[in-house]
Amino acid sequence: MPGSIRGVLLWRSNSFLGIMMVNVDDWTCEPLSTHLVSAERDQELEQQRRLQLERVIKGFPRSLQLDTPAVCGRLRKEKTRFSALLRKDEGYILEMAVALKHLTYAILVAVVVFSSIALILSLVRISNVFLPPKNKYGMVFDAGSSHTSLFIYQWESDKENNTGVVSQTLSCDVEGPGISSYANDPPKAGESLRKCLDEAMKTIPAERQSEVPAYLGATAGMRLLRQKNKLAADQVLNEVAKTMQQYPVNFRGARIITGEEEGAYGWITVNYLLDSFIKYAPKQRDWIHPHSAKILGALDLGGASAQISFIPSDSITDTTKAYKFSLYGFGYTIYTHSYLCYGQNEALKQVVQKLIKDTSAKNASHPCYPKGYETTISTASFLVSPCTAAHESFPPEAPRNVTLFGTGNATECLRVVRQIFNFSACGQGQTCGFNGVYQPPVNGQFFAFSAFYYTFSFLNLTSGQSLATVTNTIQEFCARNWTYLLSSYPKERENWLRDYCGNANYILVLLLDAYKFSETNWKNIMFQMKAANTDIGWTLGYMLNLTNMIPAETMEQMLVQWIVKCKEYLCKLATPPIPGLTSTPSDSPPTPLPPILSTLPDTPSPTTN
């Protein structure tokens, strides 16, 4: 039997629960905690307590080896009390698990009640040794162009390969528009976050809140506001920061993330949730790297920007578009680019601008609007967004009102949508998307989420339909008149209902003409918004990266905290109460997270898009 192996373990036997340290060298063991849980004869109560104990045992990840001399030294000081402890706590049954390299054994020590004491030793092989971790939490606000959402994540404080194990605990949609909409009244941007922050405080244990890292990441809406009015953008960020700092969390900052960060973190999220990086193997009871894993690409479509991220089949020749990651011990180089002004809302604004600029009349037809729909807009509205203001003459012409009449013609809609892209800038090159931007040929399978999913979900096109079916469905929908749509979808917001035809055709142009998908590889695109009960977006990938920056607690710190938690839980179950323990009983055992590992080094600083 190998020496110098020490294991911290949780033991249990029917109504008994405790923690032990064992030294294989001389088979000495130092009890950290030993408690009688129940001696009830009532079978129903006994069964309930057994189930509670099973929750404690089965929920823990694999054991952690403690070879730290300082920790073992402190614990070994207690070994002189071991014999006395057995005599004092008569009737206890101790089951100690000793962690070897690949095997685990248990020593059963039976103590006879009353004056005579007999020790019966036997070796029993058991499946594993468990030590529960201490959970940490983090919160990230996704401040998009049209709305803001809060996500709460948690992970184990013990990190393997410097990576936290992250899972989603809560998502909360902030009421109202995106924070960039509060440029003229910045304090309202901060106030809009309060309901979700209050909900977060109900979710995160009070004793953990002060150490929770809290971030706000703003995307394309704030990028555009910064281009237009940097002072207003700074004021909005200051106000949301002021609000977040009023809560008992560790506020780490509110900032505008780059488009490339948004794309790269979304790519990490997709592959993390689909077990492309690592997956749980029940037989090994461990997390392994799946050798046959397929790494997916990520397609994100927001209101003001669009991101494409994937691993090309060949090397990336434009190194400014290459991002390198080391995840779970494996290296990845991805292509990612963010197209500002090509989110669906800003794209449709450009379509309207194009239609109006092509005529000097007071009326204009709009093929992407349903037949029977009409609206009047002012050309002055084009100066509000940098995406359309860039196409206006300077000085701008006098504002005029133009009435748009919907014609519901999918073919014409496709034609006018294509006009907002500059495909000629790419020439005949095969490694170019649009507007002269380098893009290698798409490769592998892709997850299309956010507005890609919302639009196609409404049209029932998220089940792997062929490109021909998708095209026919869009054409049929666009041909429906406004009166029919209103009566058929009474609960749908009218502006969404109006734009589904335009958005669907925009998605076709973006995927087929801009990103260069074809009828052959169309089947490689999956339109989804969730995976593993978690929202797909950049925030989870961001938190995975973030946990790499948050130091794990030492095993000694974690052990002390866990023992306190276990004592609190045992107080709740103990019959009669355990002498010497005055902790407030806890209603639930310590609950760990599923272990998932990742490491993400610093990435190059990309140009903001």
N, C-alpha and C positions, 0 to 999 in steps of 0.2 A: 504494500500500500504506500503510495507516495507521501512524502512528508511535506511539511510547511504549507499545508492546505487548510485554510480556515473558511468556514461557511457560516453566514448568518442565515437563520432559518426560522420559519414559522411552523410550529408543531400543533397538532390537534389530535384528540382522541375522544370521540363522543362529546362529553360535556366539558372538555378541557381545551384551553387555548393558551399558547404562550410563544415566546421568542427565545431562541438559544443561539449561542456562539459555540462552535466546536473546533477543536484543534486536533487534527488527525494524527499529529506526531505522537502524542501520548494519550489520546482519547479523553483528554480533559475537556470539560465544557463549562461555560459560564452562562448561567441563566440570566437573561435580561428581563424577563417578565413571565410569570406563571399565574394563571387565574382559573378558578373553578367557575365555569359558566352556568351550569344548571344541574340540579339533582332531581328535577321534577319527574314524577312518575307518570304524569298525565301524557299520554302518547301524542295527543294533538299538539300540545305545547312543545313537547320534545322535538316533534317533527319540524315545527316552525323554527326552533332554534338551530336544528341541523341545517336547514335551508339557509339560515342567516350565516352560519359558519361557512357553508359552501360558497356563498357570495364572496366572503372574505378571501377564501383560498383560491377559487377558480379565476377570480378577476385579475389576479396578479400576473405580471410577466415573469420571465425566467429569472432565476436567482442571480444575485450579484455577488461576485467574489470580493471579499475584503482582505487584501494583503497589506493594507496600510499599517506599518508597525505601530504607529502612534495609537490608532484606534484599537488594535488588538491588545496593545499594552494596557490601555485603560480598562478594557474589559477583563483582561486576565487578572487584574487586581482583585476581582470579585471571586476568583475560583476558590479561595480559602473558605468562603462562606457557603460553597456548594453543598458540602455534606451537612452543614447545620441547617441549610435551607430545606433539604429533603426531610430532616427530622421535624422541623418546625411545621412545614406544610404537609402534614400526614394525609395520605389518601390521594395525593395528586398522581396523575399518570403523565409521564413525559414522553413525547415522541419526538426524537431529534433526527433531523435529516442532515446528512453530511454530504456536501457537494464535492464529488471527485471530478476528474476531467470530463468523463462522459457518462458516468454512472452515479446514481444517487441511492444511498442506503439510509435506513432508519434504525435507531437504537430505541428499544422499548424498555423503559425503566419502571417497574411496578413497585410501589411502596405500600407495604402492608400497614393497615391502620392499627392503632393502639401502640403498645409498648414495643412489640417486636418489629424489626425492620429487615426486610429481605430484598435484595436487588436481583432481578432476573433480567439478564441481558440476552438479546437475540438480534441478529441482523435480518432486516427485511428490506427487499428492494422495492422502491417506490418510483413513480414516474418523474417527478421533478421537485425542485425546491423553489419556493416563491418568496420574493420580498417586494412589497408594494412600493411604487415610487410616489413622489410628491408631485401633484399636478400644478402646472403654471398656466396662466391665462394671458391672452393678448387680444386687443381689439383694433380693428381697422375700419375706418370710414372710407367707402368708395364714393367720392363726390363726382358723379358724372355730369354730363352736359344737361340732361333732362331730369335727373333725380339723384338722390343720395341714399345709400344703404349702409347699415352697420353690420359687421360680422364679428362674432366672438369666437375665438379659437382657444383650444387648450392642448397642452402637450406635457409629456413627462419631463421632470427636471433632470433626471439622469439621462444623459444623451450619449448615444453610441456614435462614434465618428463625428462628434461635434454637431449633431443635428437633433433638433427637437422633433417629437412625434406629434404632429398637428392634426386635429380634427375639428370640424365646425360644431359649435354648441348652440349658437343663436344667430338668426338673421333678422334684421328689423329695417323696414322701409320708412325713410323719413317722409313726413307729409310735405307736400309742396314741390316746387320745381328744384332744379339744381342750384347750388350755391352761387354760381355765376350770375343767376337771374337777380341776385340781390345787390348788384353793383351800385345802385342808387340808394340803397338802404342796408349797408353792411351788417348792422346789429341783428337784423332779422335772419341773416345767414346762421349766426350762432344760436339764436333762439330756436331755430327750426330743428336743431339736433337734440333738444332736451328730452323729448319723449323717449327716443331710442336710448339715450344715455341712462335715463331712469330705469328702463327695462333691463339694461345691461347690469345695473347695480343689483337688481333682483336676481339675476342669474349667477353672478360671480360671488362666491362666499365672502362675507364681510372681512374676514381675516386675511384674504388674499388681495383685496382691491388695491391697497397702497402700492403693491409691487407689479401691478398689471401694466405693461407697456401699451400706451394708447397712441394711435397714429391716425392722421387723416391724409389720404392721397387724393388729389384732384386731378382730373384727366382733361380731355380735349376742350370742354366748355371753359375751363379756367385758362387753358393755354391760349384760347382765342381772346378771352378778356384781357390777359396779360399783353397780348399783341396790341390790342386796341387802347387799353388804359391800364398801365402797370400800377399806378397809384390805387385805382379801384380794386384791382386784384389783390394787392398787398393788404388793403383794408379788410377785404372779405376774409382772407386767411387769418388776419389778426383777430377778427371777431370770433371765428370758429375756435381758434386757439384759446381765446379768453374764456369761452364757455366750457371747453373741455377741461381747462385747468381748475374749474370750480368743483370738479368731481374728484373723489379720493383715489385717483389713478396716477400712474407714472407717465404723464404726458411727454411724448417724445418728439412731437412736432406735427405741423400741418404744412404740406408742401405740394407743389404741382409736380407730378411724376412725368417723366418723358414718355413719348409714344413707344419707344423701344422697350422701356421698362414694362409698360403695360402689355406689350406683345409677348415679351420673354416670360414674365410671371404668369400670364395666361397659359402659355405652353407648358410650364412646369405644373400648373394646377391640373390640366387635362391629363397628363401622363401620370401624375401622382395618383389621381383618383381612379384611373383605370389599371393600376398595378403594373404599369410599364416599367417603373424603376425598381420596385420591390413588392413582394407579395408574401402573405402569411402561409406557411406550410404546416398544416395540422399535425402531420406525422412527426415532423422535427420539432414542432412547437416553437418555431422560430421564424424570423422574417428573412427571406432569401431573395436573391436577384434572379428573376426568371430568365433563363438563357435564351428562350425563344420569343422574348417579348418584342412586340412591335411598337416602336416609338411613333406616336401620332403627331400630325401637324395641328396647329390651332388657328382658327379663323374667327376673329372677333369683330363685330360690327356694332358700334355705338351710335349716338346721335350726331356726333361731330367728327369722329375719326374711325378708321378701319385698320385693323392689324392682321398681318399674315406672318406666321412663324412655323418653320419646319426644318428638318434635316435634309439637305439636298443629296442626290445620289453622287454628285461630284463635288470637288472642293469649291469653296466660295472664293471667287476671284476678287470681289470687292470686300476687302477686310473690314471696312467701316460698317458693313452689314452683318458681320460675324460675331456671335457671342459664344463664349466658351464657358461651360459649367462642369464641375465635378460633382456628380450626384451619386451617393451610395457607393462610392469607390469606383465609379465609371465616368469616363470623360465624354462630353457631348459638345458638338459645335453646331449651332443652329443659325439659320438665316432668319432675320426678323426685320420688318419695316412697318412703320405707322404712317398712314396717309391722312394728314390733317385736312379737314374740309370734305372728307369723303365718308363721313358717317351718314346715315340715312336722312336725317333731318336737314343737314347742310347740303346734301346732294340734291334733295328735292327743291330746296330754295334756289339752287343754281339752275335747275330745270325751269322753274317759273321765270327766273330772270332771263334765261335764254329765249323763252317764248315771247316775253314782252319786248325785249330788245329787237326782236325780228319784225316788229310791227309798230307803226306810229298811231294805229287806231286806238280807240277807247275800249275796244273789245278784242279778245283773243281766245282761240279755242285751246283746250288743254286735253290732250289724248289720254293722260294718265288719270284724270278725274272721271268719276262715273257720269254717264249721260244723265242730264237733268240737274246736275249740281252746278251752282254758280257762286262766285265770291268776288268781291272787289278789293283790290290791294293798292297801296300807294308805292310808287317807285322809290320813295324815300326810305322804305323799309330795307332796301338793299344796302344802305349805308350802315345798318346796325351791326351786321356781322362782317368780319374781315374776309370771310370766304366769298361773299358777293360784292363787298365794297371794292375788292381788288379789280373787279371787272368793270367798274363804273368809270366814266370819263372824268377828267379833272380840268377845270372845276365841274362838278356834277350838273347835269341838266336840271331844269326846273321840275320839281315833283309833279307827277300826274297820277291820276287814278285810272286803273285798268280793270275791267270786269272780265274774269275768266269763266268760260263755259266748258263744262266737261263733255267729252265726246266718247269716252270709254273705248278707245281703240288700242289694243295691246301692241299691234305692229308699229303704229306711229309712236306709241309711248317708248318702245325700245329704241327707235330711231333718234328721238330727241334726247333720251337719257345718254346715249353714246356720245352726243355732242359735248357733254361736260368733261369728257376725258380727252387727253391729248395722246392719241396712239401714234401719230406720225413722228413724235419725238424719239420713238424707239427705233425707227427705221425698219430694217429687215432682221434686226437682232433677235435671237431666240432667248436671250437672257435679259429680258427687259419686260417690266410690267406695263406701266403707262407713265406719262409725264416724264419720260426719260429716266425713270428709276430702275436701277439694276435689280433683277430678280431671276434666280436660276429656275429651271423648270420644276414644277411642283412634283413631289415625290411621296409615295405612300398614302396612308389613310389620314383623313382630317376630321377634326371635331369643329363644327360650325355652331357657335352659340350666340348669346345676346340677341340682337335684332334679327340675325339670320334665323334663329329658332322661333322667335315670336311671330314673325311674318309667315313662315312656312307652317307653323303649328296652327295658326288661324285657318290656313288653306288646307289643313290635313295632308301635308306633304312631308312629314317627318318619319315615314316608315320605309324609307329606302326606295321610293318610287323612281322609275326611269326618268331620264331627262325628257323624253317625249311626253310622258304622263304629266310631268311638272309643267312643261310648256303649254300643253292643252288645258290644264286646270287653270293656269293663270289667264289664258286667253278667254276662257269661259267666264271667269269671275269678272274680268274687266268689262265684259259685254253687258253685265247686269246694270240696270238703271238705278238711280239714286233712291227712288221711291221703293223699289224692291229691296234694296239693301237695308233701308231704315226699318222696314216691316219685318225683315228676316232676322235682323240682329239688333233688337231693341235695347239691349244692355251694353252694346259696344259704344265706346266714345266716338262721336261723330268725326273728329279729326283723324282718328285712327282708321275708321271705316273708309273715309275718303281716300286715305293714302295707301291702303293695302295694294291696290293695283300698281301704283308707282313704285312702292317699295319692292314688290315682288319682281318687277321688271328690272329695277336697279340691281337687285341681287343677281339676276341672270347675267347682266352686263359685267358686273364686278367679277363674278366667278369665271365666266366663259371668256370674255374679251380681255379683261384686265389681268386676272391671275392665270389665265390660260388653261383652265380645266377644259375637258372635252367630253363628248358623249361616251368615250371609252372609259375614262377614269371618274366620271360623275358618280358612279356607285361607291367610290371611295370616300365620299363626303357624308358624314353623319350629322344630322341636325338635332342637337340636344342642348338642354340647359342645366341638367343635373346629372351627377354620377355619384354613386355611393351616398345618396341622401345629402349631398353637398352641392351648393351652388357653384357653377363654373364661372370663373372670372379671374382677374389678376390678383385679388386680395389674398387668396390662400397661398399662391406661389410667393407672394410678398412676405407673408408670415413665415413660410418655410425658410426663406432667406433670412428673415429677422431672427429666428431662433438660433441661427448660427452665430449671431452676435451676442446673444444673451447667455452668460456663463451658467453652466450647470452647477447645482449645489454639490458640495462634496458629499461623499457617501456618509460621512459621519454626521453632517448636518441633516441629511435626509433621514438617516436612521433615527436620530433623536426626535425629529418631528413626527415620524411615523409611529414610534413607540407611544408618544403622547396621544396621537389619534387612536391607536389601538386600545390604550387604557380607557379613553373616553367611551369607546364603543363597548368595551368589556364591562364597564360600570353599568351600562344600560342593560346588559344581559345577565349580570351576576345575580345569583340567588343563593345565599343572602348577599348583601353588599360586600364588596371586597375591602377589607380593613386597610386603612392608610391611603385610600384613593378618594380624593375629594373633587376630582374633575367633573365638570358638567357633562352628563351623558350625551352622547351623540346619537342621532336617530339612524344613522347609516354608516356602514363601514367605509374605509377609505376606498374611493373608486378611481382606478387608474384609467389610462387611455390605451387604445391599441397602438403598439409600437410601430412607428414608421420612421425611416431614417433618411436624412438627406444632408448634403453639404453643398454650399453654394459660395464660391469665392467671389471676390470683388470682380465686377464686370467693367469693361471699358466705359468711359463716359460718352454716351452717344449725343448726337445733335438733337436738340429738342424739336419734336414735330407736333 
